Amino acid sequence: MICVLAGDVILFIDEVHTLVGTGTVGRGNKGSGLDIANILKPSLGRGELQCVASTTLDEYRTHFEVDKALARRFQPVLINEPSQEDAIRILLGLRQKYEAHHNCRFTPEAINAAVHLSARYIADRYLPDKAIDLIDEAGSRSRIEAYRRKKEQQTFILSKTPDDYWQEIRTVQAMHEVVLASRLTNDRSSSSMDGSGEITIESSLPPASNDDEPNVVGPDDIAAVASLWSGIPVQQLTADERKFLVNLEEELRKRVIGQDEAVSAISRAVKRSRVGLKDPDRPIAAMLFCGPTGVGKTELTKALARSYFGSESAMLRLDMSEYMERHTVSKLIGAPPGYVGYGDGGILTESIRKQPFTVVLLDEIEKAHPDIFNILLQLFEDGHLTDSQGRRVSFKNALIVMTSNVGSAAIAKGGRPSIGFMIEDNENSSYAAIQSLIMEELKGYFRPELLNRIDEVVVFHPLEKAQMLRILNLMLQEVKERLISLGIGLEVSESIKDLICQQGYDKFYGARPLRRAVTQVIENPLSEAFLAGEYKPGDTAFIDLDASGNPVVSNWSDRSMHLSDTSTAS
């Protein structure tokens, strides 16, 4: 009524869908009840009320299209997301207001960075909203940092004692005398000394801050906020990170033994991504690890997650043997409407929405249903998936690793013919034969369009006996770390290591028999000794072979005393 009587007034209603059905009396929200929307209809129909309302597409379909009479009284105007160039112009128009609010100054580079970084790394929101929030939070962080520096300066000044001030006065007086003396001797040198004196005095004082001087917010400040929001390292490469990336391959080789080709391939992919040379519309990489069982395919993925992505929790592992049925596709992207679980989201899509910077491990991919491969086609090519609720989930900052045991059955036959191939029993031709065998078998498991979208197919070597000792040392280190939490040390003799390597080596089953041998020779005797109360925190267990060749556990201190007594007697 107020708007009608006022005349030239435009009524703007934001989130107008919240009014449709509000205050409904009688027959409910079906276009015939007495709600606020029905109160507006007569004035809108007679042209007495000029109204502009806003809502989302989903809410328009849900509320407005149901009420045909209300929808007919409005002219729909579709507002698309602005381009990055338009968003930059919008932010330039808003910059002055945010600079006044946060007492800062946004550089043009910061405005550009806010638009470009938000468009690339924040996929679940739209421009210019997400870019505006970026500069808003960056300005807020800048103001808080300025306040913190001011408080530190005040604390520094208040913490000084009278003796400190007298010392500064004496220092100033001494410097003043030096300057006067230098002026009397040499005018030219006096000016130089005068300048150096001022610099010395100023450097002894805390840096001054001017509350009225605005802080400068640059692209690095915007990148820090974008990284905080997305969990993705979008800042410029620091010297430490550059050094780490250079040494990444070496670090991975310390944990994954005998797979230099695989380590090099995955290191190259990470370096391309971090430097910014990868395709921005695709994942970091899509790799297929093929080879015998137990050679380190899954272990390499875990090592990468721990070394570069921060921890092994940054890895999403999906056992594809759980996706052998056609209906299990919905577990990845969510159940469709009308089915149990609709609205819960999919395991794959929800995990990436929460943690976009991660490693996705699809273990034993050949066991998945072929319909799973149809989803992977879109993921590898476009870098995103659409879940059951229509939300687009970006995989542009995820590294996709698939593992497969393709060819392992033929390798386990010990060189007998399999699918037209013969594996010769010598080191020179073994890897080449396995590589040829696996590449041919892949064509029988996967369609060409899927293989063509995989960035690199990496074939893993069978482990050699000489490499088992290095792998054993890594396993023993894990056992030692678990014992450290109990306050107990561990030492293992070389004869025990030789025994474990002998029992745990199997050319066709990789390192898994070695882990079983560690359990039998190391962990089982240790657990029995601990239960018997033979060790307390601070002791060190020593495992060696007895006269009959069986592993025996003793206390390291007792062994040291025995060796000392023996040397004394001799």
N, C-alpha and C positions, 0 to 999 in steps of 0.2 A: 504494500500500500504506500509506503514511504517513497519507493522508487517511482511509482506511478504518479503520485502527486508532485514529485520534484521535477518531473519532465525530462530534461536532457541528462539522464543518468543511465549509465550502463552497469548492470549488475553482473559481477563476476563471481562464479561459484566454482571453487577448486574442489577436486574430488567429488564431483556431483553425484556419483553413484552411491555415496553414503546417505544421501537424502531420499533416494528412491526406496520406498517402503518404510521410511521413518515415520513414526506416529500413525501407523496403519490401524484403522478401526473397521471392524465389520468383517469383510470378506477376504482380508489378507492382501498380500502383495501380488495382485493379479490385474492391476490397472483399473479396478473399480472400487477399491477401498478408499477411505478418507486419509490419505497420506500427504506429505508436503508436495510431492510431485504433482498430485491431482489438484492441489490448491493453486499451483503455478500455471496449470494448463489453460484456464480461461483467459488470464491476462496475456499469456503468450499467444493464444489464438487470435485475440482481438488486436494484437500489435501494440498494446499499451505498455509492455515491458520489454526493454532491450536487455537481453541476457547473453552472456558468454560463459560457457561451462567447459570444464576440462575433466577428462577421465582417460583411462587406459583402454586399449583395444579389447583386452580380456573382460574388463568390467563393462564396457559398452555392449559386448555381446551378451553378457550375463544379465544385465539389468535393463538397458535401454531397448534392445531389440525385442525383449519380451513384452514391453509396454509399447505397442505400435503407435498409440496416440501421442505419447510423449516423444518418441523418436521422430514423428512426423513434424513436430513443432521446432525441431532443431535442424540446422544444416550441418552435416558432418564435415569437418575439415581435418584431414590427416596431416599430422605434423611428423615428418620423418626426422631421423637423427641427422644432425648437421655433419658436413664433411670436416676433416681436420682443419682445413683452411678457414672455414666459417667459424669453427670452434675457437681458433686462435684469435680471430677478430672479436668474438664475444668476450673472451677473457681480457683482451686489451681494453675493452670498454668497461669491464668491471674492476680492472686492476687498481684504479685510484681508490675505490671504496675499501678494498681489502688492505691496501697499503696504509690508509688512514686508521683502520681498525686495529691492525697489528703493529703499527709504527715500524714499518719495514719498507723495503723497496724491492720489487720483483724485476729482475733483469729480463730483457726480451728473450734471452736464451732459456730462462726459467719458464716463461710462458709456453714457449715451443716444446720444452721438455715435458711439461705437464700434459699437454695434449697428446704428444706422440707416445709417451710412456703409458698413459692411461688407456689409450686406444690399443696398445699392444699387449699389456699385461693384466688389465682389469676387464675381463670378458663378460661379466655378469651385470654390468651397468652401461649407461649410455652417455655419450657426449651431449652437451658440455658439462653435465652434472658431475661426472667423476673427475674431470679435469679441474673444475671449480673446487671440489673438495680437496684435491691434492694441494693446490696453492693455499687454501685456507689452513690446512693442517701444517704445511711447511711454514707459513707465516706465524702460526701459533707456536710452533717449536722454536722458531727464531726468537720470538719475544720471551719465551720462558728461558732460553739460553742466555739472553741479555740480562734478565732478572737474576739468574744464577751467578753470572759474573759480577754483577753489582753487589750481591750479598757476600761473595767471596772477598771482594775488595774491602767492603765494610768490616768483615771479620778480620782481615789482615791488619787493617788500621787499628781496630780496637784491641787486637792482641799484642800490640807493641807496648813495651814498658817505657817509663821516662828515660831510663838509661839508653834505650835504643834511639830516642829522639835526640838526646844530647850527643850521642855518637854521630848521628847524621849532621848535627850542627857543626861539630868539630871537623867533620869531613868537608863540609861546605867551606868553612873558614880556611882550612888548609889548601883547598883547591883555589880559593880566591887569592890567597897569598902567592901561590904558584903563578897564577895568571898575571898578577901585578908585577911580579919579578920578571916574568918573560916579556911583558910590555916595555919595561925599562931597558932591557938588553937588546931586544930585536922586535921591531913592530911587525915584521912579516911573520916571524915565528909566533908572536903573541896571538895573532888572529887564529892561527892553527891550534895553539894550545887552548885558546878560549873556547873554540868549538868543541875540542875534545873534552874539555872540562864539563861543558854543559851536557854532553852525551853521557859522561860517566855519572853525573849526578842524577840525570833522569832515569838511567838504567837501574839505579838503586831503589827507585820508588816503584810501587805497584802501578800497573797500567791504568790510566784514567779512562773513565767511561762517561759519555755524555748521554743522558737520558733522552734528550731531544734529537739526537742523531739517529736516523733510522738504520736498522740493520739491512744488509744486502742479502737477498735470498737468490741463490744461483741454481743452476741445473743440478749440481750435486746434492743440494738440499731437497729438491724435488725427487731425485732418484732415491734418496734415503727413505722418504715416505712411501714411495711406490714399492720399494723392496720390503718395507715393514708390512704393508697391506697384503701383498701377493705372496710373500715368502720366497721371492725369486731375486737372486743377486743381480740387480740392474745397474749398480754403480759402475763407475769406470774401474778398470783393472788397477789394483794397487800393486806396489812392488812385491809385497809378500805373496799375493795371489798369483802374480805373473810367475814368480819363482816356483810356486807350488804346481802350477799347470805344466811348467817345463819339466818338473820332476815327477809328474803324475804317473807316467808310464813306468818309471823305476819303482815307485811305491807299490804299484799294482803287482809288479813282478816279484816283489818280496813275499806276497801272499799267495799268488797263483803261480805254480811251478810248471815249467815246460810248455807254456802256451803263449809264446812270444807274439805270434801273428794275431791272436785274439786280443791280447793286451794292447797291441799297437792300434788295432782297428777301433777299439772302444775309446782309447785315449784321443785319437784324432777327432772322433765325433764330438767329444766334450770340448776340446780346444776350439773347434770350429764354432760351436754354439756360444762359448763364452766370449770369443773375440768379436762375434757378430757377423760371421760370414755364411751362416747357414740360411736356408730358405725360411723366411719368417712365418710362412703359412704352413709349415710342416713340423712334425716333431723333431727333437734334437737328432734322433736317428731311429731307424727301424732295422734291427739286426736279427739274424737267425743264427743261433749257435747250434751246430750239428757235430755229432761225434759219439764215441762210445760212452757208456755210463761210467760215472765216477771219475771223470777227467778234469773237472773244474768248471763246468759251464755255469752252474748255479753259484758256485763259490766266487767266480769273477764278478758276477752281478752284485753279490753282497759286498765284495771288496770295494767296488765302485761307489755303492751307496754309502758306505762308511767313510771312504777317503774323500770324496768330493761333495756328496750331498749331505754330509754331516753325521749320519748314523744309519744303521741298518733299518731303522724305523722309517726312513725315507724311501723304502722300497715296498711296492705293492706286489705281492706274490699271489698269483692265481694258478692253482693246480688245474690244468685243463682236463684232467680225467674226471673232474666234477661237472664238466660241460659236454658230456657225450650225447645227451638227448637234445632234441630240437627245442623243447620248451625252456631249456636252461638259458637261452639267449636273453630272456627277460631278467635273469639274475644280474646281467651285466649292465643293462640300461634301464631297468625298472619294468614292473608289470604294466600291461596296458589297462585302460579304463575298463571297469567291470570285473577285473580279476583280483584275487586276493593279493594284497601287498601293494596295490596301486597307491601312489603318493609317498611310498617309502624311499623311492629312488633306487638306482642300481648300484651294485658293489663297485663297479669300475668307475662309473660317472660320478658318484658321490665322493669317492676317495680322491679323485682328481680335482673336484671342485673345492675340497677342503685343503688339499696339498698339491698344487699344480706342479711344483718343482720336485719331481720324483722319478724313480726308476720303476717301470711297469714290467714285471717278469711274468711272462706267459709260459709256464713250465709244461714241458711235454705237449707242445702245440699240436702234434699230429693226432692226439687222442680227442681233440675237440670235434664237435659236430660241424659239418660243412657250412651250416648257416652262420656260425661264428665268424668264418672267413669273410662273409659278406660285410659284416660290420667293420672288420679290419681294413677292408679296401678303402672305405671312406676315411678311416682314422689315419692311415698311412699317407693318403693323397692330400686331404684337405686339412688335417691337423685338428679335427674336432668331431664330436659325436653329439647327437640330439637324443636326450633321454625321453622317457615315456611321457613326461609332462611338458615336452616341447622346449626345454631349456637347452641351449647350446653350451657344451662343455669343451673347453679348449685344451688340447694336448700339445700345444706348441712348445711347452717348456718341460715336456716329459720325454724320457728316453725309453723306447720300447725295445725289449729284449725277449725273443722267443727262443726256447731251448727245445731240442729234439734229439731223440735217440735213433733217428733214421740211420740204418746201416749197422747198428750194434749187433743185431741177430746174425748177420752174415759174418761180422768180424769175430763173433764168439765161436764160429764153426772152425776156427783155426786154419783158415786158408783154403778150405774146401770150396768148390764153386758155389756161387750164390748169385742168382739173377744175371748170369753171364759174366761174372767177374771172378778173378782169382787173386787172392792177396798173398804175395810172396813173403816168405819169412826172413826178411833181412831189413835192416834199418833204412837203407837207401830208398827202397821202393815201397815200404810200408805206408808212409803217409800219402804218397802220390796215389796209391791204389785205393786207400780209404777215401780220399778226396773225390776221386772219379766215381767210386761206388755211391757215395752219399749224394753227389750232385745229380746222378741219374735217378736215384730213388726219390729225390725230392719232387721230380716231375710226376711221379705216380701218386704222391700224396696231396700236392697243392696245384691249384689251377695256375696257368701262366700269368693271368692278370695279378694274382697275389705275389708270385715270385718276382714279377717285374717291378713291384712297388717296394720291395725290400732293398734297403740301401746297401747292405753287405751280408753275404752268407759266409760265416766264419766256421771253418772246419777245425776241430780240436784234435791234437795229436793223441795217440795212445801213450800212456805213461811208460817210461822206461825204468828199469830197476835202479839205475844210478840216481834217479830223481826221487826215489822213495825216502831216502834218508832226509832230504831237505823238507819233504812234506811231513815226515815224522817229527822233526824238530818243531814245526809249527803246531802240530797236535799236542806235543808235550808242553809247549808254552801255554796253550789253553788250559791244560790240566794244572800247571803251576799257578796260573792266575786264579783258578777256582780254589786252590789250596791256600793261597795268600789270604783270601777272605776268612779262612779258618785260623790264620796265624801259624801255618805250618809250611815249611819249605819242602822242596823235592829235588833230589839228585838221582840221575839214572846212569848206570854204567854203559860203556860202549858195547859190552857183550849183550846186554838187554836190547839195545838198539838194533844190533845185528839180528837177534832172534825175532824181533817184531817185524823187521823188514823182510826176513825170510818167510815168516808165516803170513804176512799181509800182502805180499806181492802177487798180483794176478794181472796178466797183461790185458785180459779182456774185461775185467770188472773194475779197473781203475783203483782209486784210493779207498773205496769203501771197505774192502777186506782189511786194509791197514787200520782203519778206525776200529774195526772189531777186534783186531789183534791188540790194540792199545787198551781196549776195555778188558780183555782177558788177562793180559800180562801186567798191566799197570793198575788199572782202577779196581779190579776185583781184589787183589792182595791188599791194596791200600785200605779199602773199605773194611775188610776183615780185621786189619790191624787197628784201625780207628775204633771199631766196635769193641775190641778187646781192651781198650784203654791204654794202649802202648805209647800213645803220643799225646802231648799237651801243647798248647800254644807256645811258640818259640822253638820247638823241635824241628829237625829236618829229617825227612824220611829218605832212605837210600835203598834203591832196588838194584839187586845184582843176581847173578846166577849162583846156585849152590854147587856142590861137587857133583850132583847128579844131573845138573843142567836145568833145574827148575827155578823159577823166579822166587826170590826171598826178599822180605822187607826187613830192614834193620834201621837203627838210629844212627844218623850221620856222626853224632858226637861219640858214640861207642866205637865206631869204625876209626875215627880220628885218634882216640885214645889207644886203640889196639895197634895202629900203625906207629904211634909214638913209642909204645912199650917195645915193639919189635926193633925199631931203630936203636933204642937205648941198649937193649940186650946185645945187639950185634956190635 
